[in-house]
Amino acid sequence: MTIRRTARPLLALLAVAGCAQGGVWANVPDDPGPVAAACRREAENSPQYRLYGETAGGNAANNEEMRQQLLVLLPRLYQECMIRSGAIPAGTPEPRPRVTF
């Protein structure tokens, strides 16, 4: 009985943590470094990304076509930022993107 009580909160926490890098951000590496975090913020604040949100009424992830485009756009913005910042060398191939959830 005690195991069940302690296991439920742990399972809930793991489920929430597993969803943290899903969705349209699934193709963006989850690097914990400060440069990577800055590049994720830059991608999130980019005009292209914001345009998707405005076009979809605030949540582009609810539109399947836009979601597929974001799965390509966000990693590209992230990769460009990482190259500009010198965190990865120019010419480094991007990881193969996921095309669905």
LOLUM-272238 format. One record per atom (N, C-alpha, C): residue number from 1; atom name; x, z, y. Coordinates in nm, 4 decimals. Each point is the difference from the previous one (the first is absolute). Layout:
LOLUM-272238
{resi:NUM	name:CA	c1:X	c3:Z	c2:Y}
...
//
This chain:
LOLUM-272238
{resi:1	name:N	c1:0.0825	c3:0.0000	c2:-0.1189}
{resi:1	name:CA	c1:-0.0825	c3:0.0000	c2:0.1189}
{resi:1	name:C	c1:0.0872	c3:0.0000	c2:0.1258}
{resi:2	name:N	c1:0.1068	c3:0.0757	c2:-0.0006}
{resi:2	name:CA	c1:0.0888	c3:0.0069	c2:0.1166}
{resi:2	name:C	c1:0.0673	c3:-0.1337	c2:0.0250}
{resi:3	name:N	c1:0.0337	c3:-0.0704	c2:-0.1053}
{resi:3	name:CA	c1:0.0649	c3:-0.1301	c2:0.0151}
{resi:3	name:C	c1:-0.0940	c3:-0.0980	c2:0.0696}
{resi:4	name:N	c1:-0.1255	c3:0.0017	c2:-0.0338}
{resi:4	name:CA	c1:-0.0964	c3:-0.0896	c2:0.0635}
{resi:4	name:C	c1:-0.0117	c3:0.0286	c2:0.1486}
{resi:5	name:N	c1:-0.0039	c3:0.1272	c2:0.0375}
{resi:5	name:CA	c1:-0.0122	c3:0.0356	c2:0.1419}
{resi:5	name:C	c1:0.1201	c3:-0.0455	c2:0.0803}
{resi:6	name:N	c1:0.1177	c3:0.0086	c2:-0.0562}
{resi:6	name:CA	c1:0.1185	c3:-0.0423	c2:0.0742}
{resi:6	name:C	c1:0.0230	c3:-0.1504	c2:-0.0102}
{resi:7	name:N	c1:-0.0503	c3:-0.0613	c2:-0.1040}
{resi:7	name:CA	c1:0.0214	c3:-0.1439	c2:-0.0184}
{resi:7	name:C	c1:-0.0873	c3:-0.0825	c2:0.0934}
{resi:8	name:N	c1:-0.1198	c3:0.0419	c2:0.0271}
{resi:8	name:CA	c1:-0.0898	c3:-0.0784	c2:0.0851}
{resi:8	name:C	c1:0.0567	c3:-0.0223	c2:0.1400}
{resi:9	name:N	c1:0.0433	c3:0.1039	c2:0.0709}
{resi:9	name:CA	c1:0.0571	c3:-0.0245	c2:0.1332}
{resi:9	name:C	c1:0.1254	c3:-0.0881	c2:-0.0060}
{resi:10	name:N	c1:0.0792	c3:0.0174	c2:-0.1037}
{resi:10	name:CA	c1:0.1208	c3:-0.0803	c2:-0.0144}
{resi:10	name:C	c1:-0.0349	c3:-0.1468	c2:-0.0221}
{resi:11	name:N	c1:-0.0991	c3:-0.0268	c2:-0.0835}
{resi:11	name:CA	c1:-0.0437	c3:-0.1373	c2:-0.0236}
{resi:11	name:C	c1:-0.0569	c3:-0.0623	c2:0.1273}
{resi:12	name:N	c1:-0.0744	c3:0.0766	c2:0.0764}
{resi:12	name:CA	c1:-0.0550	c3:-0.0512	c2:0.1261}
{resi:12	name:C	c1:0.1119	c3:-0.0348	c2:0.0973}
{resi:13	name:N	c1:0.1010	c3:0.0852	c2:0.0065}
{resi:13	name:CA	c1:0.1138	c3:-0.0249	c2:0.0880}
{resi:13	name:C	c1:0.0749	c3:-0.1252	c2:-0.0423}
{resi:14	name:N	c1:0.0214	c3:-0.0180	c2:-0.1292}
{resi:14	name:CA	c1:0.0682	c3:-0.1189	c2:-0.0499}
{resi:14	name:C	c1:-0.0806	c3:-0.1270	c2:0.0279}
{resi:15	name:N	c1:-0.1312	c3:0.0088	c2:-0.0104}
{resi:15	name:CA	c1:-0.0840	c3:-0.1168	c2:0.0271}
{resi:15	name:C	c1:0.0103	c3:-0.0411	c2:0.1457}
{resi:16	name:N	c1:-0.0016	c3:0.0977	c2:0.0895}
{resi:16	name:CA	c1:0.0124	c3:-0.0299	c2:0.1427}
{resi:16	name:C	c1:0.1392	c3:-0.0547	c2:0.0301}
{resi:17	name:N	c1:0.1018	c3:0.0583	c2:-0.0554}
{resi:17	name:CA	c1:0.1368	c3:-0.0468	c2:0.0238}
{resi:17	name:C	c1:0.0206	c3:-0.1402	c2:-0.0547}
{resi:18	name:N	c1:-0.0629	c3:-0.0324	c2:-0.1100}
{resi:18	name:CA	c1:0.0133	c3:-0.1333	c2:-0.0582}
{resi:18	name:C	c1:-0.0636	c3:-0.1077	c2:0.0853}
{resi:19	name:N	c1:-0.0980	c3:0.0350	c2:0.0807}
{resi:19	name:CA	c1:-0.0675	c3:-0.0972	c2:0.0847}
{resi:19	name:C	c1:0.0711	c3:-0.0186	c2:0.1332}
{resi:20	name:N	c1:0.0967	c3:0.0836	c2:0.0315}
{resi:20	name:CA	c1:0.0633	c3:-0.0025	c2:0.1316}
{resi:20	name:C	c1:0.0637	c3:-0.1333	c2:0.0316}
{resi:21	name:N	c1:0.0614	c3:-0.0672	c2:-0.0952}
{resi:21	name:CA	c1:0.0660	c3:-0.1268	c2:0.0263}
{resi:21	name:C	c1:-0.0750	c3:-0.1176	c2:-0.0598}
{resi:22	name:N	c1:-0.1280	c3:0.0148	c2:-0.0185}
{resi:22	name:CA	c1:-0.0785	c3:-0.1088	c2:-0.0548}
{resi:22	name:C	c1:-0.0601	c3:-0.0855	c2:0.1094}
{resi:23	name:N	c1:-0.1025	c3:-0.0718	c2:-0.0351}
{resi:23	name:CA	c1:-0.0695	c3:-0.0832	c2:0.0965}
{resi:23	name:C	c1:0.0895	c3:-0.1094	c2:0.0553}
{resi:24	name:N	c1:-0.0199	c3:-0.0320	c2:0.1273}
{resi:24	name:CA	c1:0.0758	c3:-0.1088	c2:0.0621}
{resi:24	name:C	c1:0.1467	c3:0.0354	c2:0.0194}
{resi:25	name:N	c1:0.0353	c3:0.1263	c2:-0.0150}
{resi:25	name:CA	c1:0.1403	c3:0.0428	c2:0.0140}
{resi:25	name:C	c1:0.0732	c3:0.0005	c2:-0.1337}
{resi:26	name:N	c1:-0.0646	c3:-0.0457	c2:-0.1054}
{resi:26	name:CA	c1:0.0573	c3:0.0077	c2:-0.1343}
{resi:26	name:C	c1:0.1305	c3:-0.0776	c2:-0.0140}
{resi:27	name:N	c1:0.0188	c3:-0.1055	c2:0.0775}
{resi:27	name:CA	c1:0.1212	c3:-0.0810	c2:-0.0111}
{resi:27	name:C	c1:0.1119	c3:0.0457	c2:0.0925}
{resi:28	name:N	c1:-0.0254	c3:0.1012	c2:0.0816}
{resi:28	name:CA	c1:0.1025	c3:0.0525	c2:0.0900}
{resi:28	name:C	c1:0.0728	c3:0.1127	c2:-0.0729}
{resi:29	name:N	c1:0.1330	c3:-0.0094	c2:-0.0118}
{resi:29	name:CA	c1:0.0745	c3:0.1043	c2:-0.0719}
{resi:29	name:C	c1:-0.0241	c3:0.1392	c2:0.0588}
{resi:30	name:N	c1:-0.0031	c3:0.0986	c2:-0.0857}
{resi:30	name:CA	c1:-0.0234	c3:0.1387	c2:0.0409}
{resi:30	name:C	c1:0.1337	c3:0.0723	c2:0.0161}
{resi:31	name:N	c1:0.0857	c3:-0.0546	c2:0.0835}
{resi:31	name:CA	c1:0.1312	c3:0.0582	c2:0.0267}
{resi:31	name:C	c1:-0.0171	c3:0.1174	c2:0.0960}
{resi:32	name:N	c1:0.0529	c3:0.1185	c2:-0.0308}
{resi:32	name:CA	c1:-0.0213	c3:0.1169	c2:0.0848}
{resi:32	name:C	c1:0.0912	c3:0.0076	c2:0.1229}
{resi:33	name:N	c1:0.0928	c3:-0.0923	c2:0.0166}
{resi:33	name:CA	c1:0.0959	c3:0.0071	c2:0.1094}
{resi:33	name:C	c1:-0.0627	c3:-0.0207	c2:0.1371}
{resi:34	name:N	c1:0.0698	c3:0.0436	c2:0.1053}
{resi:34	name:CA	c1:-0.0535	c3:-0.0110	c2:0.1366}
{resi:34	name:C	c1:-0.0146	c3:-0.1445	c2:0.0471}
{resi:35	name:N	c1:0.0912	c3:-0.0882	c2:-0.0390}
{resi:35	name:CA	c1:-0.0102	c3:-0.1406	c2:0.0411}
{resi:35	name:C	c1:-0.1219	c3:-0.0632	c2:-0.0663}
{resi:36	name:N	c1:-0.0200	c3:0.0284	c2:-0.1276}
{resi:36	name:CA	c1:-0.1155	c3:-0.0546	c2:-0.0717}
{resi:36	name:C	c1:-0.1301	c3:0.0516	c2:0.0605}
{resi:37	name:N	c1:-0.0041	c3:0.1269	c2:0.0343}
{resi:37	name:CA	c1:-0.1205	c3:0.0564	c2:0.0618}
{resi:37	name:C	c1:-0.0278	c3:-0.0669	c2:0.1341}
{resi:38	name:N	c1:0.1057	c3:-0.0236	c2:0.0776}
{resi:38	name:CA	c1:-0.0161	c3:-0.0677	c2:0.1294}
{resi:38	name:C	c1:-0.0497	c3:-0.1428	c2:-0.0205}
{resi:39	name:N	c1:0.0479	c3:-0.0671	c2:-0.1035}
{resi:39	name:CA	c1:-0.0436	c3:-0.1378	c2:-0.0280}
{resi:39	name:C	c1:-0.1441	c3:-0.0033	c2:-0.0479}
{resi:40	name:N	c1:-0.0429	c3:0.0993	c2:-0.0773}
{resi:40	name:CA	c1:-0.1410	c3:0.0058	c2:-0.0397}
{resi:40	name:C	c1:-0.0887	c3:0.0210	c2:0.1222}
{resi:41	name:N	c1:0.0440	c3:0.0882	c2:0.0919}
{resi:41	name:CA	c1:-0.0764	c3:0.0216	c2:0.1241}
{resi:41	name:C	c1:-0.0053	c3:-0.1275	c2:0.0831}
{resi:42	name:N	c1:0.1138	c3:-0.0703	c2:0.0083}
{resi:42	name:CA	c1:0.0043	c3:-0.1249	c2:0.0763}
{resi:42	name:C	c1:-0.0958	c3:-0.1028	c2:-0.0596}
{resi:43	name:N	c1:-0.0022	c3:-0.0105	c2:-0.1314}
{resi:43	name:CA	c1:-0.0923	c3:-0.0936	c2:-0.0659}
{resi:43	name:C	c1:-0.1448	c3:0.0384	c2:0.0284}
{resi:44	name:N	c1:-0.0284	c3:0.1299	c2:-0.0064}
{resi:44	name:CA	c1:-0.1363	c3:0.0478	c2:0.0242}
{resi:44	name:C	c1:-0.0444	c3:-0.0231	c2:0.1439}
{resi:45	name:N	c1:0.0941	c3:0.0038	c2:0.0923}
{resi:45	name:CA	c1:-0.0324	c3:-0.0182	c2:0.1417}
{resi:45	name:C	c1:0.0179	c3:-0.1434	c2:0.0482}
{resi:46	name:N	c1:0.0330	c3:-0.0918	c2:-0.0904}
{resi:46	name:CA	c1:0.0238	c3:-0.1382	c2:0.0403}
{resi:46	name:C	c1:-0.1304	c3:-0.0664	c2:0.0451}
{resi:47	name:N	c1:0.0101	c3:-0.0919	c2:0.0935}
{resi:47	name:CA	c1:-0.1198	c3:-0.0712	c2:0.0463}
{resi:47	name:C	c1:-0.0699	c3:-0.0766	c2:-0.1121}
{resi:48	name:N	c1:0.0773	c3:-0.0567	c2:-0.0941}
{resi:48	name:CA	c1:-0.0633	c3:-0.0748	c2:-0.1091}
{resi:48	name:C	c1:-0.0870	c3:0.0918	c2:-0.0857}
{resi:49	name:N	c1:0.0523	c3:0.1177	c2:-0.0333}
{resi:49	name:CA	c1:-0.0749	c3:0.0941	c2:-0.0828}
{resi:49	name:C	c1:-0.1245	c3:0.0497	c2:0.0740}
{resi:50	name:N	c1:0.0157	c3:0.0302	c2:0.1280}
{resi:50	name:CA	c1:-0.1136	c3:0.0483	c2:0.0795}
{resi:50	name:C	c1:-0.1083	c3:-0.1065	c2:0.0145}
{resi:51	name:N	c1:0.0408	c3:-0.1267	c2:0.0072}
{resi:51	name:CA	c1:-0.0971	c3:-0.1087	c2:0.0102}
{resi:51	name:C	c1:-0.0906	c3:-0.0048	c2:-0.1224}
{resi:52	name:N	c1:0.0570	c3:0.0255	c2:-0.1176}
{resi:52	name:CA	c1:-0.0819	c3:0.0042	c2:-0.1215}
{resi:52	name:C	c1:-0.1053	c3:0.1095	c2:0.0104}
{resi:53	name:N	c1:0.0380	c3:0.1152	c2:0.0512}
{resi:53	name:CA	c1:-0.0944	c3:0.1104	c2:0.0143}
{resi:53	name:C	c1:-0.1111	c3:-0.0320	c2:0.0983}
{resi:54	name:N	c1:0.0359	c3:-0.0640	c2:0.1111}
{resi:54	name:CA	c1:-0.1007	c3:-0.0363	c2:0.1000}
{resi:54	name:C	c1:-0.0951	c3:-0.1064	c2:-0.0550}
{resi:55	name:N	c1:0.0546	c3:-0.0970	c2:-0.0721}
{resi:55	name:CA	c1:-0.0806	c3:-0.1082	c2:-0.0549}
{resi:55	name:C	c1:-0.0973	c3:0.0518	c2:-0.1050}
{resi:56	name:N	c1:0.0422	c3:0.0984	c2:-0.0770}
{resi:56	name:CA	c1:-0.0835	c3:0.0522	c2:-0.1093}
{resi:56	name:C	c1:-0.0863	c3:0.1170	c2:0.0431}
{resi:57	name:N	c1:-0.0087	c3:0.0260	c2:0.1282}
{resi:57	name:CA	c1:-0.0834	c3:0.1097	c2:0.0475}
{resi:57	name:C	c1:0.0620	c3:0.1362	c2:-0.0228}
{resi:58	name:N	c1:0.1319	c3:0.0086	c2:-0.0015}
{resi:58	name:CA	c1:0.0678	c3:0.1280	c2:-0.0094}
{resi:58	name:C	c1:0.0685	c3:0.0277	c2:-0.1318}
{resi:59	name:N	c1:-0.0427	c3:-0.0632	c2:-0.1081}
{resi:59	name:CA	c1:0.0621	c3:0.0272	c2:-0.1290}
{resi:59	name:C	c1:0.0149	c3:-0.1299	c2:-0.0790}
{resi:60	name:N	c1:0.1153	c3:-0.0644	c2:0.0190}
{resi:60	name:CA	c1:0.0258	c3:-0.1280	c2:-0.0662}
{resi:60	name:C	c1:0.0065	c3:0.0140	c2:-0.1516}
{resi:61	name:N	c1:0.0298	c3:0.1190	c2:-0.0484}
{resi:61	name:CA	c1:0.0130	c3:0.0196	c2:-0.1447}
{resi:61	name:C	c1:-0.1339	c3:-0.0148	c2:-0.0721}
{resi:62	name:N	c1:-0.1107	c3:-0.0002	c2:0.0740}
{resi:62	name:CA	c1:-0.1309	c3:-0.0175	c2:-0.0627}
{resi:62	name:C	c1:-0.0325	c3:-0.1462	c2:-0.0268}
{resi:63	name:N	c1:0.0760	c3:-0.0923	c2:0.0577}
{resi:63	name:CA	c1:-0.0220	c3:-0.1432	c2:-0.0183}
{resi:63	name:C	c1:0.1038	c3:-0.0519	c2:-0.0980}
{resi:64	name:N	c1:-0.0440	c3:-0.0552	c2:-0.1122}
{resi:64	name:CA	c1:0.0931	c3:-0.0400	c2:-0.1071}
{resi:64	name:C	c1:0.1008	c3:-0.1044	c2:0.0460}
{resi:65	name:N	c1:-0.0438	c3:-0.0989	c2:0.0756}
{resi:65	name:CA	c1:0.0924	c3:-0.1043	c2:0.0456}
{resi:65	name:C	c1:0.1061	c3:0.0585	c2:0.0930}
{resi:66	name:N	c1:-0.0422	c3:0.0851	c2:0.0922}
{resi:66	name:CA	c1:0.0955	c3:0.0631	c2:0.0907}
{resi:66	name:C	c1:0.0922	c3:0.0952	c2:-0.0750}
{resi:67	name:N	c1:-0.0534	c3:0.0683	c2:-0.0993}
{resi:67	name:CA	c1:0.0809	c3:0.0923	c2:-0.0797}
{resi:67	name:C	c1:0.1134	c3:-0.0761	c2:-0.0692}
{resi:68	name:N	c1:-0.0310	c3:-0.1168	c2:-0.0537}
{resi:68	name:CA	c1:0.1032	c3:-0.0806	c2:-0.0651}
{resi:68	name:C	c1:0.1055	c3:-0.0445	c2:0.1008}
{resi:69	name:N	c1:-0.0416	c3:-0.0351	c2:0.1208}
{resi:69	name:CA	c1:0.0946	c3:-0.0411	c2:0.1039}
{resi:69	name:C	c1:0.0868	c3:0.1175	c2:0.0446}
{resi:70	name:N	c1:-0.0596	c3:0.1182	c2:0.0071}
{resi:70	name:CA	c1:0.0767	c3:0.1189	c2:0.0394}
{resi:70	name:C	c1:0.1011	c3:0.0388	c2:-0.1063}
{resi:71	name:N	c1:-0.0309	c3:-0.0263	c2:-0.1270}
{resi:71	name:CA	c1:0.0961	c3:0.0286	c2:-0.1070}
{resi:71	name:C	c1:0.1268	c3:-0.0838	c2:0.0154}
{resi:72	name:N	c1:-0.0081	c3:-0.1097	c2:0.0740}
{resi:72	name:CA	c1:0.1161	c3:-0.0844	c2:0.0268}
{resi:72	name:C	c1:0.0601	c3:0.0327	c2:0.1372}
{resi:73	name:N	c1:-0.0857	c3:0.0200	c2:0.1011}
{resi:73	name:CA	c1:0.0465	c3:0.0230	c2:0.1364}
{resi:73	name:C	c1:0.0796	c3:0.1295	c2:0.0151}
{resi:74	name:N	c1:-0.0525	c3:0.1105	c2:-0.0498}
{resi:74	name:CA	c1:0.0651	c3:0.1297	c2:0.0218}
{resi:74	name:C	c1:0.1405	c3:0.0074	c2:-0.0592}
{resi:75	name:N	c1:0.0234	c3:-0.0468	c2:-0.1230}
{resi:75	name:CA	c1:0.1379	c3:0.0027	c2:-0.0509}
{resi:75	name:C	c1:0.0932	c3:-0.0911	c2:0.0806}
{resi:76	name:N	c1:-0.0531	c3:-0.1127	c2:0.0500}
{resi:76	name:CA	c1:0.0831	c3:-0.0907	c2:0.0799}
{resi:76	name:C	c1:0.0419	c3:0.0677	c2:0.1303}
{resi:77	name:N	c1:-0.0952	c3:0.0656	c2:0.0681}
{resi:77	name:CA	c1:0.0321	c3:0.0715	c2:0.1240}
{resi:77	name:C	c1:0.1009	c3:0.1113	c2:-0.0260}
{resi:78	name:N	c1:-0.0194	c3:0.0724	c2:-0.1093}
{resi:78	name:CA	c1:0.0901	c3:0.1085	c2:-0.0381}
{resi:78	name:C	c1:0.1405	c3:-0.0541	c2:-0.0268}
{resi:79	name:N	c1:0.0082	c3:-0.1089	c2:-0.0776}
{resi:79	name:CA	c1:0.1296	c3:-0.0598	c2:-0.0350}
{resi:79	name:C	c1:0.0730	c3:-0.0481	c2:0.1253}
{resi:80	name:N	c1:-0.0724	c3:-0.0655	c2:0.0920}
{resi:80	name:CA	c1:0.0611	c3:-0.0486	c2:0.1246}
{resi:80	name:C	c1:0.0564	c3:0.1156	c2:0.0812}
{resi:81	name:N	c1:-0.0736	c3:0.1101	c2:0.0073}
{resi:81	name:CA	c1:0.0461	c3:0.1179	c2:0.0740}
{resi:81	name:C	c1:0.1236	c3:0.0601	c2:-0.0654}
{resi:82	name:N	c1:-0.0003	c3:0.0095	c2:-0.1319}
{resi:82	name:CA	c1:0.1148	c3:0.0578	c2:-0.0719}
{resi:82	name:C	c1:0.1252	c3:-0.0859	c2:0.0201}
{resi:83	name:N	c1:-0.0154	c3:-0.1317	c2:0.0051}
{resi:83	name:CA	c1:0.1143	c3:-0.0890	c2:0.0250}
{resi:83	name:C	c1:0.0491	c3:0.0169	c2:0.1433}
{resi:84	name:N	c1:-0.0939	c3:0.0034	c2:0.0970}
{resi:84	name:CA	c1:0.0387	c3:0.0189	c2:0.1412}
{resi:84	name:C	c1:0.0747	c3:0.1311	c2:0.0212}
{resi:85	name:N	c1:-0.0425	c3:0.1038	c2:-0.0712}
{resi:85	name:CA	c1:0.0619	c3:0.1316	c2:0.0173}
{resi:85	name:C	c1:0.1312	c3:0.0133	c2:-0.0770}
{resi:86	name:N	c1:0.0312	c3:-0.0976	c2:-0.0853}
{resi:86	name:CA	c1:0.1236	c3:0.0030	c2:-0.0770}
{resi:86	name:C	c1:-0.0087	c3:0.0818	c2:-0.1277}
{resi:87	name:N	c1:-0.1200	c3:0.0440	c2:-0.0365}
{resi:87	name:CA	c1:-0.0158	c3:0.0813	c2:-0.1205}
{resi:87	name:C	c1:0.0162	c3:-0.0824	c2:-0.1270}
{resi:88	name:N	c1:-0.0346	c3:-0.1270	c2:0.0069}
{resi:88	name:CA	c1:0.0232	c3:-0.0904	c2:-0.1124}
{resi:88	name:C	c1:0.0624	c3:-0.1280	c2:0.0556}
{resi:89	name:N	c1:0.0879	c3:-0.0633	c2:-0.0748}
{resi:89	name:CA	c1:0.0660	c3:-0.1206	c2:0.0499}
{resi:89	name:C	c1:-0.0950	c3:-0.1194	c2:0.0069}
{resi:90	name:N	c1:0.0243	c3:-0.0856	c2:0.0964}
{resi:90	name:CA	c1:-0.0791	c3:-0.1226	c2:0.0126}
{resi:90	name:C	c1:0.0166	c3:-0.0820	c2:-0.1271}
{resi:91	name:N	c1:-0.1050	c3:-0.0665	c2:-0.0399}
{resi:91	name:CA	c1:0.0044	c3:-0.0818	c2:-0.1204}
{resi:91	name:C	c1:-0.0405	c3:0.0736	c2:-0.1262}
{resi:92	name:N	c1:-0.0245	c3:0.1305	c2:0.0113}
{resi:92	name:CA	c1:-0.0451	c3:0.0768	c2:-0.1158}
{resi:92	name:C	c1:-0.1408	c3:-0.0461	c2:-0.0374}
{resi:93	name:N	c1:-0.0211	c3:-0.0408	c2:-0.1231}
{resi:93	name:CA	c1:-0.1339	c3:-0.0468	c2:-0.0370}
{resi:93	name:C	c1:-0.1015	c3:0.1134	c2:-0.0002}
{resi:94	name:N	c1:-0.1196	c3:-0.0337	c2:0.0406}
{resi:94	name:CA	c1:-0.1081	c3:0.0982	c2:-0.0025}
{resi:94	name:C	c1:-0.0469	c3:0.0178	c2:-0.1437}
{resi:95	name:N	c1:-0.0477	c3:0.1198	c2:-0.0332}
{resi:95	name:CA	c1:-0.0575	c3:0.0189	c2:-0.1334}
{resi:95	name:C	c1:-0.1234	c3:-0.0886	c2:-0.0158}
{resi:96	name:N	c1:-0.0283	c3:-0.0389	c2:-0.1215}
{resi:96	name:CA	c1:-0.1171	c3:-0.0827	c2:-0.0259}
{resi:96	name:C	c1:-0.1262	c3:0.0777	c2:0.0353}
{resi:97	name:N	c1:-0.0860	c3:-0.0568	c2:0.0868}
{resi:97	name:CA	c1:-0.1178	c3:0.0749	c2:0.0432}
{resi:97	name:C	c1:-0.1094	c3:0.0052	c2:-0.1050}
{resi:98	name:N	c1:-0.0778	c3:0.1066	c2:0.0046}
{resi:98	name:CA	c1:-0.1215	c3:0.0078	c2:-0.0806}
{resi:98	name:C	c1:-0.1044	c3:-0.0854	c2:0.0682}
{resi:99	name:N	c1:-0.0860	c3:-0.0613	c2:-0.0732}
{resi:99	name:CA	c1:-0.1026	c3:-0.0842	c2:0.0611}
{resi:99	name:C	c1:-0.1381	c3:0.0620	c2:-0.0076}
{resi:100	name:N	c1:-0.0099	c3:0.1128	c2:-0.0635}
{resi:100	name:CA	c1:-0.1275	c3:0.0690	c2:-0.0094}
{resi:100	name:C	c1:0.0256	c3:0.1486	c2:-0.0164}
{resi:101	name:N	c1:-0.1055	c3:0.0799	c2:-0.0033}
{resi:101	name:CA	c1:0.0163	c3:0.1446	c2:-0.0097}
{resi:101	name:C	c1:0.0090	c3:0.0432	c2:-0.1411}
//
